[in-house]
Amino acid sequence: MKKILRDKRAIILFVLPALLVYVIFAIYPVIMSGYYSFLEWNGAGEAKWIGLDNYKSLFFENTDGFTDALLNSFVLAFLSVFVQLTLSLILALAICHPRVKKQEKFYRTVYFLPAIVSTVIIAELWKKIYHPSYGLLNGFLSQIGLGSWQREWLGDPKTALIAVFVPIIWQYIGNHMLMMYSAIKGVPGELLEAAYIDGASYLQTCFRVIIPLIKDMLIVCVTFAIVGSLKVFDLVYVMTNGGPLHATEVPGTLMYSSIFMKNQYGYGSAIAVFIVLECVIFTFASRWVMYRMFGDDSNRQDVRRRGRKSK
Amino acid sequence: MRKRFVSMFLTVSMLSLMIFGCSSPSGTNGTDTTDTNVSDSSDADASDSAETITLTYWDGWADADTEPTAAAVTYALAEWEKEHPNIRIVADHTTSTSDGYKTKIKTALSADEAPDVFLMDKGSFAQPYIDAGKLLELDSYLDGKLDGMKEGVMETASSNGKIYGVPFNMHVNGIYCNTELFENNQISYPTTWEELVDVCRQFRQLGITPIAMGNKELWQAIQLFEPMMLSEAGYDYCLGAINREESFDSEATVKAAGIMLELAKADAFSKGVAGLTFTEGAAEFAQGTAAMAICGTWGLATFEGDSVAVDGKVKIIPFPRTADSTGTENVLQAGPYEYFAVNPSCEHPQEAAEFIVFISQKISAYCFENGLGLPVWDMQGAQTNSALFQQALDEAATATRFMSGWDFYFDSDVTVDYMNLVSELLLDQTTPEEFAAQLQQANSK
């Protein structure tokens, strides 16, 4: 097997199918979007080369609420990192508690379920929950005597944004929970035992042993949460389509309406390119910031390994 | 030897996975897409002769429950198969919900991957593709085939005097009223906009939703606003303003916007109207909990049937007029909205043209008989089974002029701005003066 792994031809052969798929379905569309973003094109007729005019319209002469859409995606990123990941971590730590060992599999499956359900189904489900006349939420508020708190959740520009963000955050809690859970399971048992022998409670073990040891996975989760929020589209599109009155607009829905409703393929492509670049920049920036703040264990391990070898 | 075996095994496994992974699964359909192979493939193989022609066909009706025209298409395709065994149709039906079909056909046309025959929206939706030569000019193929088509219908599918498609039915809009709620509460049907506002106030006081509406897709509110504009300003002015020959920043627009705002302030619409889809709004009326709904004949089937609470209790009334109106003009919001078009790269344009005329006639007849749409072909002696549809026909007979929805006239980017501006009225988020100025600004871009 080692010989195969050293064989460059074998590596190329095995990497090629995935690389081809990646190039055709990820790299090529991004390059083409970059090209289209320099055009004025309605998707049908002759395209006109207009250089950076679409980017000028996007950043300096914007009239379609791009700044608000961008701010909405930042709000979602903030909520994802500080609410979604916090809840995911609490759940992951809870199901790893020694006292829930018997029910561990059950809870793990239940918490992960929303992540495997189709986004459209989740959106439809939450639309029923929020329905102003027969929705569960308004019904519940009425039942507990909080009828004055009832709202037209998705129809009111003041409440629509938060109403859409709740299911987005809920949907991926299970996903992050599972990633953190797998990292917790990788924490050496002897370290946990040592902590218990020293008299540490489970909470103390979490803060002093588990969380520091799963730091790398937490950083990965933060990166995924930020990037996922910046490029969010599907759930917002199905639930509100960016409305009412652009209240839930995010760059993804704005790109869609520019291309498919307004026939502005060039301008929409400029938004698409912006989303890609924004995600790449935030991926590197967030990792750089977090590694500077909390240190990079993987580098340290490499240094240790190299040190051992040199000895 | 063993290592070589492992290497060969992995290579063979990978290639097998690639081959099976890349092959298209037979009979696999998307969630909202259904494929219909009108000629069974085994039969086609058996009788595969040089004369057999295959035409690919796309439309936007996948679900007969929510898109009743789907049943008409199924009937038309079956009839075609009976009469034309040598011309095989490979049909693909996509839902129009959430603009699914529109997005699909736009993408396919942009990428030059449209099928031989496809459904197109008229007006500004189709115009860029006509200008770019992506729709086949059909004049020479339709010679003598359009005898019996109603007058003026072909204008829908024409541009610069040339024909680019064949329409198949028409629709007329109106206010659908729940007779039980009106009669039990002794409320009269409104004939003027002022009366409509008053009727809405009365129903709201009774705890009944006055007008069931879902405006998430943005197009339902404009169906109420446009009759207001037409009654305030008239057909010629409205068309002139759309064509930038007149200004929308006028007293008439302010008045029409004022009526819409009055309705919004009277809490006339469904709770959460901006977050509900058209289907959800229509369901509220169908359940009998709303007094009125703004609808066209395309949605009429939703309000008929044994399982529908309002079955037999619906009356269609024309849109109100202004109280001081003295004119005799009665403009109805109506017309054909869609047509079947042919791809210029179709290898059998003559057969494709014959096919679209054939299914247009069949769909037109089926829709008329079953109350799904007004016919575009002369239907002498034909009867409709739907009493509600007959009401719509009677309403259409009173019209002196017809005008389609303005989203078919405006350019696509103006349409989006226009629909958002009307939504602001619906949510009481603007003033009539601001609305008029902003609409003019949007149409001047």
Interface residues (C-beta under 8 A of the other chain):
Chain A: M1 K3 I4 A10 L13 F14 P17 N42 G43 A44 G45 E46 V120 K127 Y130 H131 P132 S133 E152 W153 L154 G155 D156 P157 A160 Y237 V238 T240 N241 G243 P244 L245 H246 S257 F260 M261 K262 N263 Q264 Y265
Chain B: K3 V6 S7 L10 T11 M14 M18 T31 S98 D99 K102 T103 K106 L109 S110 P128 Y129 D131 A132 K134 K216 E217 L218 S270 K271 G272 V273 A274 G275 L276 E280 E284 T289 S412 D413 T415 V416 N420 S423 E424 L427 Q429
